[in-house]
Amino acid sequence: MTTPQSELAIGLLIAMVAGVVVTLVVGTARITQVRRLARRHRRSWPRAG
């Protein structure tokens, strides 16, 4: 049998894990986007010297 407190705790735990997963996915996508952009600019950027 579960109590209201344990149900709340489980719900908060699930919400926390979901938040971490979303943050990791968005962060990874953004880092990948920035790396691609930097690589593209590095190839087309004229070198000094």
HELIX and SHEET records of a PDB file:
HELIX    1   1 PRO A    4  SER A   44  1                                  41    
END                                                                             
